[in-house]
């Protein structure tokens, strides 16, 4: 999941070298944290959070094969 989020985020931002994605497990869920340059935050979130929702939907669809829930946090 980490690689998927990283590819999507780098395609959206102006500073792809500042994109950082970390992944950790917490019980029965996997938490993917996305950190971008502050000037690119609006591009990742989108108007009314539409792009953030789309990223989370793609990750949720990709994680259906695993038994764990995947949560994407944008920092």
mmCIF file of the N, C-alpha and C atoms, coordinates in Angstrom:
data_MODEL
# 
_entry.id   MODEL 
# 
loop_
_atom_site.group_PDB 
_atom_site.id 
_atom_site.type_symbol 
_atom_site.label_atom_id 
_atom_site.label_alt_id 
_atom_site.label_comp_id 
_atom_site.label_asym_id 
_atom_site.label_entity_id 
_atom_site.label_seq_id 
_atom_site.pdbx_PDB_ins_code 
_atom_site.Cartn_x 
_atom_site.Cartn_y 
_atom_site.Cartn_z 
_atom_site.occupancy 
_atom_site.B_iso_or_equiv 
_atom_site.pdbx_formal_charge 
_atom_site.auth_seq_id 
_atom_site.auth_comp_id 
_atom_site.auth_asym_id 
_atom_site.auth_atom_id 
_atom_site.pdbx_PDB_model_num 
ATOM 1   N N  . UNK A 1 1  ? 0.816   -1.193 0.000  1.00 0.00 ? 1  UNK A N  1 
ATOM 2   C CA . UNK A 1 1  ? 0.000   0.000  0.000  1.00 0.00 ? 1  UNK A CA 1 
ATOM 3   C C  . UNK A 1 1  ? 0.862   1.261  0.000  1.00 0.00 ? 1  UNK A C  1 
ATOM 4   N N  . UNK A 1 2  ? 2.001   1.174  0.656  1.00 0.00 ? 2  UNK A N  1 
ATOM 5   C CA . UNK A 1 2  ? 2.895   2.326  0.749  1.00 0.00 ? 2  UNK A CA 1 
ATOM 6   C C  . UNK A 1 2  ? 3.298   2.821  -0.635 1.00 0.00 ? 2  UNK A C  1 
ATOM 7   N N  . UNK A 1 3  ? 3.650   1.899  -1.514 1.00 0.00 ? 3  UNK A N  1 
ATOM 8   C CA . UNK A 1 3  ? 4.085   2.270  -2.855 1.00 0.00 ? 3  UNK A CA 1 
ATOM 9   C C  . UNK A 1 3  ? 2.953   2.890  -3.662 1.00 0.00 ? 3  UNK A C  1 
ATOM 10  N N  . UNK A 1 4  ? 1.749   2.372  -3.504 1.00 0.00 ? 4  UNK A N  1 
ATOM 11  C CA . UNK A 1 4  ? 0.587   2.894  -4.220 1.00 0.00 ? 4  UNK A CA 1 
ATOM 12  C C  . UNK A 1 4  ? 0.309   4.342  -3.827 1.00 0.00 ? 4  UNK A C  1 
ATOM 13  N N  . UNK A 1 5  ? 0.320   4.628  -2.544 1.00 0.00 ? 5  UNK A N  1 
ATOM 14  C CA . UNK A 1 5  ? 0.075   5.986  -2.060 1.00 0.00 ? 5  UNK A CA 1 
ATOM 15  C C  . UNK A 1 5  ? 1.188   6.918  -2.535 1.00 0.00 ? 5  UNK A C  1 
ATOM 16  N N  . UNK A 1 6  ? 2.420   6.429  -2.506 1.00 0.00 ? 6  UNK A N  1 
ATOM 17  C CA . UNK A 1 6  ? 3.555   7.252  -2.924 1.00 0.00 ? 6  UNK A CA 1 
ATOM 18  C C  . UNK A 1 6  ? 3.467   7.621  -4.403 1.00 0.00 ? 6  UNK A C  1 
ATOM 19  N N  . UNK A 1 7  ? 3.114   6.692  -5.253 1.00 0.00 ? 7  UNK A N  1 
ATOM 20  C CA . UNK A 1 7  ? 2.992   6.963  -6.690 1.00 0.00 ? 7  UNK A CA 1 
ATOM 21  C C  . UNK A 1 7  ? 1.878   7.969  -6.961 1.00 0.00 ? 7  UNK A C  1 
ATOM 22  N N  . UNK A 1 8  ? 0.735   7.801  -6.299 1.00 0.00 ? 8  UNK A N  1 
ATOM 23  C CA . UNK A 1 8  ? -0.375  8.728  -6.506 1.00 0.00 ? 8  UNK A CA 1 
ATOM 24  C C  . UNK A 1 8  ? -0.022  10.133 -6.023 1.00 0.00 ? 8  UNK A C  1 
ATOM 25  N N  . UNK A 1 9  ? 0.607   10.231 -4.871 1.00 0.00 ? 9  UNK A N  1 
ATOM 26  C CA . UNK A 1 9  ? 0.947   11.543 -4.309 1.00 0.00 ? 9  UNK A CA 1 
ATOM 27  C C  . UNK A 1 9  ? 1.988   12.255 -5.165 1.00 0.00 ? 9  UNK A C  1 
ATOM 28  N N  . UNK A 1 10 ? 2.993   11.530 -5.632 1.00 0.00 ? 10 UNK A N  1 
ATOM 29  C CA . UNK A 1 10 ? 4.041   12.151 -6.443 1.00 0.00 ? 10 UNK A CA 1 
ATOM 30  C C  . UNK A 1 10 ? 3.491   12.661 -7.773 1.00 0.00 ? 10 UNK A C  1 
ATOM 31  N N  . UNK A 1 11 ? 2.444   12.030 -8.277 1.00 0.00 ? 11 UNK A N  1 
ATOM 32  C CA . UNK A 1 11 ? 1.833   12.483 -9.524 1.00 0.00 ? 11 UNK A CA 1 
ATOM 33  C C  . UNK A 1 11 ? 1.030   13.772 -9.326 1.00 0.00 ? 11 UNK A C  1 
ATOM 34  N N  . UNK A 1 12 ? 0.609   14.046 -8.105 1.00 0.00 ? 12 UNK A N  1 
ATOM 35  C CA . UNK A 1 12 ? -0.244  15.204 -7.833 1.00 0.00 ? 12 UNK A CA 1 
ATOM 36  C C  . UNK A 1 12 ? 0.520   16.470 -7.482 1.00 0.00 ? 12 UNK A C  1 
ATOM 37  N N  . UNK A 1 13 ? 1.683   16.344 -6.852 1.00 0.00 ? 13 UNK A N  1 
ATOM 38  C CA . UNK A 1 13 ? 2.362   17.498 -6.255 1.00 0.00 ? 13 UNK A CA 1 
ATOM 39  C C  . UNK A 1 13 ? 3.392   18.127 -7.192 1.00 0.00 ? 13 UNK A C  1 
ATOM 40  N N  . UNK A 1 14 ? 3.804   19.365 -6.830 1.00 0.00 ? 14 UNK A N  1 
ATOM 41  C CA . UNK A 1 14 ? 4.856   20.065 -7.565 1.00 0.00 ? 14 UNK A CA 1 
ATOM 42  C C  . UNK A 1 14 ? 6.248   19.677 -7.081 1.00 0.00 ? 14 UNK A C  1 
ATOM 43  N N  . UNK A 1 15 ? 6.360   19.222 -5.837 1.00 0.00 ? 15 UNK A N  1 
ATOM 44  C CA . UNK A 1 15 ? 7.644   18.829 -5.247 1.00 0.00 ? 15 UNK A CA 1 
ATOM 45  C C  . UNK A 1 15 ? 7.620   17.338 -4.897 1.00 0.00 ? 15 UNK A C  1 
ATOM 46  N N  . UNK A 1 16 ? 7.764   16.460 -5.889 1.00 0.00 ? 16 UNK A N  1 
ATOM 47  C CA . UNK A 1 16 ? 7.671   15.023 -5.593 1.00 0.00 ? 16 UNK A CA 1 
ATOM 48  C C  . UNK A 1 16 ? 8.804   14.495 -4.720 1.00 0.00 ? 16 UNK A C  1 
ATOM 49  N N  . UNK A 1 17 ? 9.913   15.219 -4.653 1.00 0.00 ? 17 UNK A N  1 
ATOM 50  C CA . UNK A 1 17 ? 11.018  14.761 -3.810 1.00 0.00 ? 17 UNK A CA 1 
ATOM 51  C C  . UNK A 1 17 ? 10.731  14.953 -2.320 1.00 0.00 ? 17 UNK A C  1 
ATOM 52  N N  . UNK A 1 18 ? 9.727   15.757 -1.975 1.00 0.00 ? 18 UNK A N  1 
ATOM 53  C CA . UNK A 1 18 ? 9.378   15.999 -0.573 1.00 0.00 ? 18 UNK A CA 1 
ATOM 54  C C  . UNK A 1 18 ? 8.259   15.073 -0.067 1.00 0.00 ? 18 UNK A C  1 
ATOM 55  N N  . UNK A 1 19 ? 7.800   14.164 -0.915 1.00 0.00 ? 19 UNK A N  1 
ATOM 56  C CA . UNK A 1 19 ? 6.746   13.232 -0.515 1.00 0.00 ? 19 UNK A CA 1 
ATOM 57  C C  . UNK A 1 19 ? 7.361   12.119 0.330  1.00 0.00 ? 19 UNK A C  1 
ATOM 58  N N  . UNK A 1 20 ? 6.791   11.890 1.507  1.00 0.00 ? 20 UNK A N  1 
ATOM 59  C CA . UNK A 1 20 ? 7.239   10.815 2.392  1.00 0.00 ? 20 UNK A CA 1 
ATOM 60  C C  . UNK A 1 20 ? 6.037   9.983  2.797  1.00 0.00 ? 20 UNK A C  1 
ATOM 61  N N  . UNK A 1 21 ? 6.196   8.670  2.681  1.00 0.00 ? 21 UNK A N  1 
ATOM 62  C CA . UNK A 1 21 ? 5.117   7.765  3.049  1.00 0.00 ? 21 UNK A CA 1 
ATOM 63  C C  . UNK A 1 21 ? 5.679   6.745  4.031  1.00 0.00 ? 21 UNK A C  1 
ATOM 64  N N  . UNK A 1 22 ? 5.024   6.599  5.169  1.00 0.00 ? 22 UNK A N  1 
ATOM 65  C CA . UNK A 1 22 ? 5.411   5.585  6.144  1.00 0.00 ? 22 UNK A CA 1 
ATOM 66  C C  . UNK A 1 22 ? 4.221   4.667  6.396  1.00 0.00 ? 22 UNK A C  1 
ATOM 67  N N  . UNK A 1 23 ? 4.541   3.432  6.749  1.00 0.00 ? 23 UNK A N  1 
ATOM 68  C CA . UNK A 1 23 ? 3.496   2.433  6.962  1.00 0.00 ? 23 UNK A CA 1 
ATOM 69  C C  . UNK A 1 23 ? 3.780   1.716  8.273  1.00 0.00 ? 23 UNK A C  1 
ATOM 70  N N  . UNK A 1 24 ? 2.753   1.573  9.104  1.00 0.00 ? 24 UNK A N  1 
ATOM 71  C CA . UNK A 1 24 ? 2.912   0.837  10.352 1.00 0.00 ? 24 UNK A CA 1 
ATOM 72  C C  . UNK A 1 24 ? 1.632   0.058  10.647 1.00 0.00 ? 24 UNK A C  1 
ATOM 73  N N  . UNK A 1 25 ? 1.796   -1.007 11.410 1.00 0.00 ? 25 UNK A N  1 
ATOM 74  C CA . UNK A 1 25 ? 0.651   -1.834 11.774 1.00 0.00 ? 25 UNK A CA 1 
ATOM 75  C C  . UNK A 1 25 ? 0.230   -1.532 13.199 1.00 0.00 ? 25 UNK A C  1 
ATOM 76  N N  . UNK A 1 26 ? -1.058  -1.384 13.373 1.00 0.00 ? 26 UNK A N  1 
ATOM 77  C CA . UNK A 1 26 ? -1.637  -1.162 14.697 1.00 0.00 ? 26 UNK A CA 1 
ATOM 78  C C  . UNK A 1 26 ? -2.789  -2.135 14.877 1.00 0.00 ? 26 UNK A C  1 
ATOM 79  N N  . UNK A 1 27 ? -2.502  -3.245 15.488 1.00 0.00 ? 27 UNK A N  1 
ATOM 80  C CA . UNK A 1 27 ? -3.543  -4.243 15.713 1.00 0.00 ? 27 UNK A CA 1 
ATOM 81  C C  . UNK A 1 27 ? -4.011  -4.855 14.412 1.00 0.00 ? 27 UNK A C  1 
ATOM 82  N N  . UNK A 1 28 ? -5.302  -4.665 14.102 1.00 0.00 ? 28 UNK A N  1 
ATOM 83  C CA . UNK A 1 28 ? -5.864  -5.253 12.888 1.00 0.00 ? 28 UNK A CA 1 
ATOM 84  C C  . UNK A 1 28 ? -5.952  -4.257 11.740 1.00 0.00 ? 28 UNK A C  1 
ATOM 85  N N  . UNK A 1 29 ? -5.206  -3.157 11.819 1.00 0.00 ? 29 UNK A N  1 
ATOM 86  C CA . UNK A 1 29 ? -5.218  -2.186 10.728 1.00 0.00 ? 29 UNK A CA 1 
ATOM 87  C C  . UNK A 1 29 ? -3.804  -1.732 10.387 1.00 0.00 ? 29 UNK A C  1 
ATOM 88  N N  . UNK A 1 30 ? -3.645  -1.294 9.154  1.00 0.00 ? 30 UNK A N  1 
ATOM 89  C CA . UNK A 1 30 ? -2.386  -0.750 8.669  1.00 0.00 ? 30 UNK A CA 1 
ATOM 90  C C  . UNK A 1 30 ? -2.587  0.741  8.472  1.00 0.00 ? 30 UNK A C  1 
ATOM 91  N N  . UNK A 1 31 ? -1.709  1.543  9.077  1.00 0.00 ? 31 UNK A N  1 
ATOM 92  C CA . UNK A 1 31 ? -1.803  2.994  8.979  1.00 0.00 ? 31 UNK A CA 1 
ATOM 93  C C  . UNK A 1 31 ? -0.725  3.473  8.014  1.00 0.00 ? 31 UNK A C  1 
ATOM 94  N N  . UNK A 1 32 ? -1.148  4.152  6.945  1.00 0.00 ? 32 UNK A N  1 
ATOM 95  C CA . UNK A 1 32 ? -0.231  4.721  5.958  1.00 0.00 ? 32 UNK A CA 1 
ATOM 96  C C  . UNK A 1 32 ? -0.269  6.232  6.153  1.00 0.00 ? 32 UNK A C  1 
ATOM 97  N N  . UNK A 1 33 ? 0.892   6.805  6.503  1.00 0.00 ? 33 UNK A N  1 
ATOM 98  C CA . UNK A 1 33 ? 0.974   8.251  6.730  1.00 0.00 ? 33 UNK A CA 1 
ATOM 99  C C  . UNK A 1 33 ? 1.644   8.910  5.537  1.00 0.00 ? 33 UNK A C  1 
ATOM 100 N N  . UNK A 1 34 ? 0.981   9.904  4.974  1.00 0.00 ? 34 UNK A N  1 
ATOM 101 C CA . UNK A 1 34 ? 1.479   10.643 3.822  1.00 0.00 ? 34 UNK A CA 1 
ATOM 102 C C  . UNK A 1 34 ? 1.856   12.048 4.267  1.00 0.00 ? 34 UNK A C  1 
ATOM 103 N N  . UNK A 1 35 ? 3.104   12.434 4.023  1.00 0.00 ? 35 UNK A N  1 
ATOM 104 C CA . UNK A 1 35 ? 3.585   13.768 4.356  1.00 0.00 ? 35 UNK A CA 1 
ATOM 105 C C  . UNK A 1 35 ? 4.084   14.430 3.079  1.00 0.00 ? 35 UNK A C  1 
ATOM 106 N N  . UNK A 1 36 ? 3.602   15.640 2.806  1.00 0.00 ? 36 UNK A N  1 
ATOM 107 C CA . UNK A 1 36 ? 4.011   16.390 1.618  1.00 0.00 ? 36 UNK A CA 1 
ATOM 108 C C  . UNK A 1 36 ? 4.462   17.783 2.037  1.00 0.00 ? 36 UNK A C  1 
ATOM 109 N N  . UNK A 1 37 ? 5.055   18.503 1.107  1.00 0.00 ? 37 UNK A N  1 
ATOM 110 C CA . UNK A 1 37 ? 5.460   19.891 1.340  1.00 0.00 ? 37 UNK A CA 1 
ATOM 111 C C  . UNK A 1 37 ? 4.208   20.708 1.657  1.00 0.00 ? 37 UNK A C  1 
ATOM 112 N N  . UNK A 1 38 ? 4.290   21.651 2.599  1.00 0.00 ? 38 UNK A N  1 
ATOM 113 C CA . UNK A 1 38 ? 3.098   22.448 2.943  1.00 0.00 ? 38 UNK A CA 1 
ATOM 114 C C  . UNK A 1 38 ? 2.465   23.173 1.747  1.00 0.00 ? 38 UNK A C  1 
ATOM 115 N N  . UNK A 1 39 ? 3.272   23.550 0.762  1.00 0.00 ? 39 UNK A N  1 
ATOM 116 C CA . UNK A 1 39 ? 2.701   24.235 -0.403 1.00 0.00 ? 39 UNK A CA 1 
ATOM 117 C C  . UNK A 1 39 ? 1.904   23.281 -1.292 1.00 0.00 ? 39 UNK A C  1 
ATOM 118 N N  . UNK A 1 40 ? 2.115   21.975 -1.151 1.00 0.00 ? 40 UNK A N  1 
ATOM 119 C CA . UNK A 1 40 ? 1.398   20.982 -1.956 1.00 0.00 ? 40 UNK A CA 1 
ATOM 120 C C  . UNK A 1 40 ? 0.210   20.359 -1.229 1.00 0.00 ? 40 UNK A C  1 
ATOM 121 N N  . UNK A 1 41 ? -0.029  20.775 0.005  1.00 0.00 ? 41 UNK A N  1 
ATOM 122 C CA . UNK A 1 41 ? -1.090  20.166 0.798  1.00 0.00 ? 41 UNK A CA 1 
ATOM 123 C C  . UNK A 1 41 ? -2.455  20.307 0.132  1.00 0.00 ? 41 UNK A C  1 
ATOM 124 N N  . UNK A 1 42 ? -2.738  21.453 -0.448 1.00 0.00 ? 42 UNK A N  1 
ATOM 125 C CA . UNK A 1 42 ? -4.022  21.670 -1.115 1.00 0.00 ? 42 UNK A CA 1 
ATOM 126 C C  . UNK A 1 42 ? -4.225  20.768 -2.321 1.00 0.00 ? 42 UNK A C  1 
ATOM 127 N N  . UNK A 1 43 ? -3.144  20.451 -3.007 1.00 0.00 ? 43 UNK A N  1 
ATOM 128 C CA . UNK A 1 43 ? -3.243  19.581 -4.180 1.00 0.00 ? 43 UNK A CA 1 
ATOM 129 C C  . UNK A 1 43 ? -3.553  18.147 -3.783 1.00 0.00 ? 43 UNK A C  1 
ATOM 130 N N  . UNK A 1 44 ? -3.069  17.733 -2.629 1.00 0.00 ? 44 UNK A N  1 
ATOM 131 C CA . UNK A 1 44 ? -3.309  16.363 -2.168 1.00 0.00 ? 44 UNK A CA 1 
ATOM 132 C C  . UNK A 1 44 ? -4.703  16.234 -1.558 1.00 0.00 ? 44 UNK A C  1 
ATOM 133 N N  . UNK A 1 45 ? -5.164  17.285 -0.888 1.00 0.00 ? 45 UNK A N  1 
ATOM 134 C CA . UNK A 1 45 ? -6.486  17.230 -0.259 1.00 0.00 ? 45 UNK A CA 1 
ATOM 135 C C  . UNK A 1 45 ? -7.587  17.522 -1.273 1.00 0.00 ? 45 UNK A C  1 
ATOM 136 N N  . UNK A 1 46 ? -7.401  18.525 -2.109 1.00 0.00 ? 46 UNK A N  1 
ATOM 137 C CA . UNK A 1 46 ? -8.408  18.865 -3.112 1.00 0.00 ? 46 UNK A CA 1 
ATOM 138 C C  . UNK A 1 46 ? -9.549  19.672 -2.528 1.00 0.00 ? 46 UNK A C  1 
ATOM 139 N N  . UNK A 1 47 ? -10.406 20.149 -3.410 1.00 0.00 ? 47 UNK A N  1 
ATOM 140 C CA . UNK A 1 47 ? -11.564 20.919 -2.948 1.00 0.00 ? 47 UNK A CA 1 
ATOM 141 C C  . UNK A 1 47 ? -12.522 20.022 -2.191 1.00 0.00 ? 47 UNK A C  1 
ATOM 142 N N  . UNK A 1 48 ? -12.854 20.466 -0.989 1.00 0.00 ? 48 UNK A N  1 
ATOM 143 C CA . UNK A 1 48 ? -13.749 19.743 -0.089 1.00 0.00 ? 48 UNK A CA 1 
ATOM 144 C C  . UNK A 1 48 ? -13.278 18.319 0.164  1.00 0.00 ? 48 UNK A C  1 
ATOM 145 N N  . UNK A 1 49 ? -11.959 18.080 0.037  1.00 0.00 ? 49 UNK A N  1 
ATOM 146 C CA . UNK A 1 49 ? -11.391 16.769 0.336  1.00 0.00 ? 49 UNK A CA 1 
ATOM 147 C C  . UNK A 1 49 ? -11.633 15.705 -0.707 1.00 0.00 ? 49 UNK A C  1 
ATOM 148 N N  . UNK A 1 50 ? -11.978 16.103 -1.915 1.00 0.00 ? 50 UNK A N  1 
ATOM 149 C CA . UNK A 1 50 ? -12.319 15.119 -2.947 1.00 0.00 ? 50 UNK A CA 1 
ATOM 150 C C  . UNK A 1 50 ? -11.141 14.240 -3.338 1.00 0.00 ? 50 UNK A C  1 
ATOM 151 N N  . UNK A 1 51 ? -9.958  14.824 -3.492 1.00 0.00 ? 51 UNK A N  1 
ATOM 152 C CA . UNK A 1 51 ? -8.788  14.030 -3.893 1.00 0.00 ? 51 UNK A CA 1 
ATOM 153 C C  . UNK A 1 51 ? -8.372  13.106 -2.754 1.00 0.00 ? 51 UNK A C  1 
ATOM 154 N N  . UNK A 1 52 ? -8.414  13.595 -1.525 1.00 0.00 ? 52 UNK A N  1 
ATOM 155 C CA . UNK A 1 52 ? -8.088  12.750 -0.372 1.00 0.00 ? 52 UNK A CA 1 
ATOM 156 C C  . UNK A 1 52 ? -9.057  11.568 -0.290 1.00 0.00 ? 52 UNK A C  1 
ATOM 157 N N  . UNK A 1 53 ? -10.332 11.816 -0.525 1.00 0.00 ? 53 UNK A N  1 
ATOM 158 C CA . UNK A 1 53 ? -11.321 10.737 -0.515 1.00 0.00 ? 53 UNK A CA 1 
ATOM 159 C C  . UNK A 1 53 ? -11.046 9.732  -1.626 1.00 0.00 ? 53 UNK A C  1 
ATOM 160 N N  . UNK A 1 54 ? -10.632 10.237 -2.794 1.00 0.00 ? 54 UNK A N  1 
ATOM 161 C CA . UNK A 1 54 ? -10.332 9.356  -3.919 1.00 0.00 ? 54 UNK A CA 1 
ATOM 162 C C  . UNK A 1 54 ? -9.112  8.485  -3.619 1.00 0.00 ? 54 UNK A C  1 
ATOM 163 N N  . UNK A 1 55 ? -8.085  9.071  -3.009 1.00 0.00 ? 55 UNK A N  1 
ATOM 164 C CA . UNK A 1 55 ? -6.892  8.294  -2.633 1.00 0.00 ? 55 UNK A CA 1 
ATOM 165 C C  . UNK A 1 55 ? -7.286  7.191  -1.653 1.00 0.00 ? 55 UNK A C  1 
ATOM 166 N N  . UNK A 1 56 ? -8.090  7.554  -0.668 1.00 0.00 ? 56 UNK A N  1 
ATOM 167 C CA . UNK A 1 56 ? -8.520  6.556  0.324  1.00 0.00 ? 56 UNK A CA 1 
ATOM 168 C C  . UNK A 1 56 ? -9.376  5.467  -0.325 1.00 0.00 ? 56 UNK A C  1 
ATOM 169 N N  . UNK A 1 57 ? -10.210 5.824  -1.294 1.00 0.00 ? 57 UNK A N  1 
ATOM 170 C CA . UNK A 1 57 ? -11.057 4.834  -1.968 1.00 0.00 ? 57 UNK A CA 1 
ATOM 171 C C  . UNK A 1 57 ? -10.221 3.854  -2.788 1.00 0.00 ? 57 UNK A C  1 
ATOM 172 N N  . UNK A 1 58 ? -9.200  4.368  -3.475 1.00 0.00 ? 58 UNK A N  1 
ATOM 173 C CA . UNK A 1 58 ? -8.331  3.489  -4.268 1.00 0.00 ? 58 UNK A CA 1 
ATOM 174 C C  . UNK A 1 58 ? -7.571  2.536  -3.353 1.00 0.00 ? 58 UNK A C  1 
ATOM 175 N N  . UNK A 1 59 ? -7.051  3.050  -2.244 1.00 0.00 ? 59 UNK A N  1 
ATOM 176 C CA . UNK A 1 59 ? -6.319  2.206  -1.300 1.00 0.00 ? 59 UNK A CA 1 
ATOM 177 C C  . UNK A 1 59 ? -7.247  1.164  -0.687 1.00 0.00 ? 59 UNK A C  1 
ATOM 178 N N  . UNK A 1 60 ? -8.476  1.556  -0.374 1.00 0.00 ? 60 UNK A N  1 
ATOM 179 C CA . UNK A 1 60 ? -9.437  0.603  0.183  1.00 0.00 ? 60 UNK A CA 1 
ATOM 180 C C  . UNK A 1 60 ? -9.757  -0.507 -0.814 1.00 0.00 ? 60 UNK A C  1 
ATOM 181 N N  . UNK A 1 61 ? -9.911  -0.132 -2.072 1.00 0.00 ? 61 UNK A N  1 
ATOM 182 C CA . UNK A 1 61 ? -10.187 -1.133 -3.100 1.00 0.00 ? 61 UNK A CA 1 
ATOM 183 C C  . UNK A 1 61 ? -8.997  -2.071 -3.294 1.00 0.00 ? 61 UNK A C  1 
ATOM 184 N N  . UNK A 1 62 ? -7.794  -1.526 -3.220 1.00 0.00 ? 62 UNK A N  1 
ATOM 185 C CA . UNK A 1 62 ? -6.604  -2.350 -3.399 1.00 0.00 ? 62 UNK A CA 1 
ATOM 186 C C  . UNK A 1 62 ? -6.348  -3.259 -2.204 1.00 0.00 ? 62 UNK A C  1 
ATOM 187 N N  . UNK A 1 63 ? -6.882  -2.909 -1.048 1.00 0.00 ? 63 UNK A N  1 
ATOM 188 C CA . UNK A 1 63 ? -6.618  -3.697 0.158  1.00 0.00 ? 63 UNK A CA 1 
ATOM 189 C C  . UNK A 1 63 ? -7.698  -4.738 0.448  1.00 0.00 ? 63 UNK A C  1 
ATOM 190 N N  . UNK A 1 64 ? -8.620  -4.933 -0.451 1.00 0.00 ? 64 UNK A N  1 
ATOM 191 C CA . UNK A 1 64 ? -9.704  -5.883 -0.184 1.00 0.00 ? 64 UNK A CA 1 
ATOM 192 C C  . UNK A 1 64 ? -9.202  -7.319 -0.064 1.00 0.00 ? 64 UNK A C  1 
ATOM 193 N N  . UNK A 1 65 ? -8.069  -7.623 -0.676 1.00 0.00 ? 65 UNK A N  1 
ATOM 194 C CA . UNK A 1 65 ? -7.542  -8.982 -0.600 1.00 0.00 ? 65 UNK A CA 1 
ATOM 195 C C  . UNK A 1 65 ? -6.917  -9.290 0.754  1.00 0.00 ? 65 UNK A C  1 
ATOM 196 N N  . UNK A 1 66 ? -6.474  -8.261 1.463  1.00 0.00 ? 66 UNK A N  1 
ATOM 197 C CA . UNK A 1 66 ? -5.869  -8.495 2.777  1.00 0.00 ? 66 UNK A CA 1 
ATOM 198 C C  . UNK A 1 66 ? -6.956  -8.496 3.850  1.00 0.00 ? 66 UNK A C  1 
ATOM 199 N N  . UNK A 1 67 ? -6.616  -9.075 4.989  1.00 0.00 ? 67 UNK A N  1 
ATOM 200 C CA . UNK A 1 67 ? -7.579  -9.158 6.090  1.00 0.00 ? 67 UNK A CA 1 
ATOM 201 C C  . UNK A 1 67 ? -7.573  -7.917 6.962  1.00 0.00 ? 67 UNK A C  1 
ATOM 202 N N  . UNK A 1 68 ? -6.645  -7.000 6.699  1.00 0.00 ? 68 UNK A N  1 
ATOM 203 C CA . UNK A 1 68 ? -6.499  -5.837 7.555  1.00 0.00 ? 68 UNK A CA 1 
ATOM 204 C C  . UNK A 1 68 ? -7.092  -4.593 6.901  1.00 0.00 ? 68 UNK A C  1 
ATOM 205 N N  . UNK A 1 69 ? -7.596  -3.714 7.729  1.00 0.00 ? 69 UNK A N  1 
ATOM 206 C CA . UNK A 1 69 ? -8.134  -2.439 7.269  1.00 0.00 ? 69 UNK A CA 1 
ATOM 207 C C  . UNK A 1 69 ? -6.968  -1.470 7.056  1.00 0.00 ? 69 UNK A C  1 
ATOM 208 N N  . UNK A 1 70 ? -6.991  -0.708 5.983  1.00 0.00 ? 70 UNK A N  1 
ATOM 209 C CA . UNK A 1 70 ? -5.934  0.237  5.684  1.00 0.00 ? 70 UNK A CA 1 
ATOM 210 C C  . UNK A 1 70 ? -6.475  1.652  5.865  1.00 0.00 ? 70 UNK A C  1 
ATOM 211 N N  . UNK A 1 71 ? -5.759  2.455  6.667  1.00 0.00 ? 71 UNK A N  1 
ATOM 212 C CA . UNK A 1 71 ? -6.143  3.833  6.951  1.00 0.00 ? 71 UNK A CA 1 
ATOM 213 C C  . UNK A 1 71 ? -5.073  4.744  6.381  1.00 0.00 ? 71 UNK A C  1 
ATOM 214 N N  . UNK A 1 72 ? -5.469  5.767  5.609  1.00 0.00 ? 72 UNK A N  1 
ATOM 215 C CA . UNK A 1 72 ? -4.522  6.743  5.051  1.00 0.00 ? 72 UNK A CA 1 
ATOM 216 C C  . UNK A 1 72 ? -4.667  8.049  5.813  1.00 0.00 ? 72 UNK A C  1 
ATOM 217 N N  . UNK A 1 73 ? -3.569  8.471  6.453  1.00 0.00 ? 73 UNK A N  1 
ATOM 218 C CA . UNK A 1 73 ? -3.527  9.738  7.169  1.00 0.00 ? 73 UNK A CA 1 
ATOM 219 C C  . UNK A 1 73 ? -2.664  10.707 6.382  1.00 0.00 ? 73 UNK A C  1 
ATOM 220 N N  . UNK A 1 74 ? -3.192  11.896 6.116  1.00 0.00 ? 74 UNK A N  1 
ATOM 221 C CA . UNK A 1 74 ? -2.423  12.926 5.427  1.00 0.00 ? 74 UNK A CA 1 
ATOM 222 C C  . UNK A 1 74 ? -1.953  13.915 6.483  1.00 0.00 ? 74 UNK A C  1 
ATOM 223 N N  . UNK A 1 75 ? -0.654  14.014 6.626  1.00 0.00 ? 75 UNK A N  1 
ATOM 224 C CA . UNK A 1 75 ? -0.060  14.861 7.661  1.00 0.00 ? 75 UNK A CA 1 
ATOM 225 C C  . UNK A 1 75 ? 0.297   16.215 7.102  1.00 0.00 ? 75 UNK A C  1 
# 
